[in-house]
Structure formats: structure tokens, C-alpha cells
């Protein structure tokens, strides 16, 4: 396995707690808690996240309730839903 490959939280999974990694993280289902990564966080269309995200970059395609603390950029795609506060240097919103 490639040491640079992201961590996947696959569909039909549910995780509650604190997740910390230097790798990218890709959520495909439900997560409740705090995610910290010094890399990229991707919240897939099928995913729901409740809690805070602390990351370099985030791509939100699904649903998120919480706060985003991002040293890089935040990107929301059309159809994504976000409730919370965002702290970042760059924000791109492709939703209506």
C-alpha cells in the first residue's frame, strides 16, 4: 500500500470520536466528532459529518454540521449542505 494514499471511511460505516492523521481523509458515510489532518479532507456526497474539521484543504460534497478551520482553501460543490462557521484563507462556493 502506498504510504501517501488517503484514509477512506467507506460507505455503511459510522465513526464517533477524534481522528487525527497526516494523510488525506476521504469520508463516504457518517462521522461524528473532530477530524484533524495536515492534508486534505473530502466529504463525499453520500457522507454526513457532525463536528469540527481542522485541515489544510477541504472539499465538501455532502452534508456537514460544525466548524471548519482550514489553513488552505475550502470548496463546496453544488448540492452540498453546510451549517457552521468557516475560518480559512480561500473559499470557493459552487452551490446555489
N, C-alpha and C positions, 0 to 999 in steps of 0.2 A: 504494500500500500504506500502511496506517495505521501510523504510527511507534510506536504503543502496542501493536500486535499482537505476540503471543508468538512466540518462535523455536520451530519444530517440528523434531524429529528424527523423520522419518517411518519407518513400518514398512519392513523389509528394508534398514535402514541399520545400519552399525556404525561407531562413532566411538571412538577411543582417544586420550586426551590430557587437555588442560586447556581448559575452556570458561568464559569469563568474559563476562558481559553485564549490563546494567542492565535488560533486558527480562525478562519471564517466559519460562520454558523449559518445553516440553512434550516429554517423551520417549515415543516409541511403540515403540522397539525396543531395541537394545543400546548401552550406553555403558560404557566402562572409563576411569577417571581421576577428575578432580576437576571439579565444576561449582560455579562461584561466580556467584550472581545476587543483586542487591539487591532482587529481586522474588520471585515465586512459582515454585517448581519442581513440576511434575506428572509423576509416573512412572506412566504408563498401565498398565493390566492386562497388555498384551502386552509391556511393557518389562522389561529386566533392567539394573540398574545395579550396577557394581562400582567402589567408590571413595567419596570423601567428597563430601558436599553441604553447601555453605555458602550459606545463603539467608535470606530474610525469612520465608517460609512454604513448607511442603512438603505435598503430598498424595500419599501412596503407595498406589497401587492394584495395582502389580506386585511385582517382587522387587528387593531391594536388599541388598548386602553392603558395609558400610562404616560411616562415621560421619556423623551429622547435626549440624551446627552452625546453629541457627536462632534468629534474633532475635525472630520472631513465634511462630507455632504450627505444630505437627506434627500431621498427621491421617493415620491408617491406616484403610483401609476393609477390609471383610470379604474374605478371600481373599488379602490382601497378605502378603508374607513379608519379614521384616527380620532381619538379623544384624549387630550392631554396637552402638555407643553413641550416645546421643542427648543433646544439650545444647540445651535450649530453655526458654522461659518457660511455654508452654502445650502440653499433649499430649492428643490425643483418639484413643482406640483403639476402632474399631468392629469389630475382629476377634474371633474366639472365642479 
